[in-house]
Structure formats: C-alpha cells, structure tokens
Amino acid sequence: MAKDPAFLMYSKDWLEGTAEYMPEEKGVYIDLLCFQHQRGGLPNDPVRLAKMVGLSEERFNKIWSVISIHFDRMDDRLVNRRLQAVMTERSRKSLVNTITGTFAGLLRLGKYDKKQYQHLKNQFKVSDFISNGDDKEWLTDRLTEWIQECLKSIEDGNNNNNSNYIKLFKKVVTENNLVIAPEIEKLFLEWLRYKSEKNQTYKETGLKNFIIKTLQECNNDPAEFKKMIMYSTSNNYDGLFKEKKHENNSRDDQRRTKRTDSYWVRPNSVPAIQDGNLFAGSGANSQKP
C-alpha cells in the first residue's frame, strides 16, 4: 500500500494550541509534524532537526525550547502523540476498507447462490485479516482460501443434516415398530430432506405422529403420497397437504345457479296481469278495493 499522502488537521485545535506562538515557531512546528507523518518519527537530535527545517542551530534551539513540549521520545525517535494516534487510526481504516473491498470483489466474481452468499457474509470478520498487514496479494490469496473453507463447511453441514434426519427416521420407525414399504420410506426421506433444506426439523414424537398420520391420509399409496409431496413442496408449504380440487368451482357454480334461478322469480311488487291488461287496477278507471 502506498504511503498515506495526508493526515487530518483539526483547525480549531491548531489555532487554539498555537495562539501564543510566533509565526516562525508555528512554521517550524508544522514542518516537524509533516516530517513525522512522512517518516514515521523525528531524530532525537536538535542538530539534525535544525537542518531539516533549514535553520541554524542557534535559531532552532530558541524555537525548540517553546515547541518541544509537543513531542515525546519513543524508541529513540521523537513523535507527536496526537499525530501518531491520527495516523494509526487512518491507517487502520484504510486497511479495513482494503479488506472489505477485496472481499466484496471476490463475492461478486464468485457468483454464489443466495445461501452461500449469506453464509459467507455472516462468517466474515475483518479482524481475522488485519494482523498480517496490507499485503494485497497475500490478502486476496488468504480470502480466497477462507471462502473455500467456508463453502466446504456448508457442504459438511448439509451432509450432517442429511445424516441426522435419516438416523432419526430409522430410530422412530424401529422403536415404534412401524411397518413401512420401501417405496413409502423413500418418499418420507424425500420429504425430510425438503424440511432439512428449509432448516426445519422434527422431534421424535412429532415425527412418529407425522408418519402415522401421513400413512393414513395417503392410504399407504406411494402415488398419492408423491402427489402430496409435489403439491406441498411446489407451494413451499411447511406442512404436507393434499391438493384440494373443485371446491371453489362448486361454490361458484352454486352462486351462479342461485342468481340464475332468482332472475325468473316474479317479485311481489310486480302487478298481476288482469284481463290481458298489465295496467289493470291502476289509472283513472280503476276501482278502489
């Protein structure tokens, strides 16, 4: 990673902290801060410092007696601790951005399915990759290796889930002396695999009752059981159901029949035809009852 070309300078803090300084003192102070930023520290030698800022030793020592309070000795070098903290934090954020950007790029290139993508995002921790610095080539290789390990853990988890529901099914069948034909057993395992893919499981008692109820509903008919599975899985149902047919159509037919019949019923308010005259009993010639 290239050297950071800048650092944050808090203008208010600078103005307040150097308000009593002479312009020359401010100039030397800011120059030394810039040298520290570029070189990581300053030599603990006034002669060398004077040369760096282009002053004679006499003039520099006079200025140094004022501004030296802003610098501390650290491993035979001089540093401004405030600037050191700003540089460290900025470097850390830059490294975090590099790690997350590299990871995001690998996710895009990998074209993972939704489950894999979400699993990788949930497992990813920036802190796992910070300790080895900012070597971009190493970072890409390490993240690629880590992604492969995570994807393998998904496969291992799926295999474990498959093994778990098969073991549970066989245990329930054996302990409860349930007699199940081989074709029916395959369909039960197909349904349990579907449930496992949805991260849903049965407890022993629930699975036993489910098996008994399903055998009753499909009447031990593999074809009927298969239809129930196809209907329920195609609709992404959590439970196993039979397809309901014609119920809504029959209700609509009843409503239409009722409306059709009522159309021909003569309302009480319609007058009866008398002597061939629809309007008999009304008008000027009508007689009162």
Protein Blocks (a to p, Z undefined) as FASTA:
>chain_A
ZZdfbdcddfklmmmmmmmpcfklmmmmmmmmmmmmmnopacdbfklmmmmnopafklmm
mmmmmmmmmpcceehiacdfklmmmmmmmmmmmmmmmmmmmmmmmmmmnopafklmmmmm
mmpcfklmmmnojafklmmmmmmmmmmmmmmmmmmmmmmmmmmmmmmmmmmmmmnopacd
fklmmmmmmmmmmmmmnopacdfklmmmmmmmmmmmnoopaklmmmmmmmmmmnopabdc
dddehklmmmmmmmmmmmmmmmmpccfklccdeehiakgoiajkbccZZ
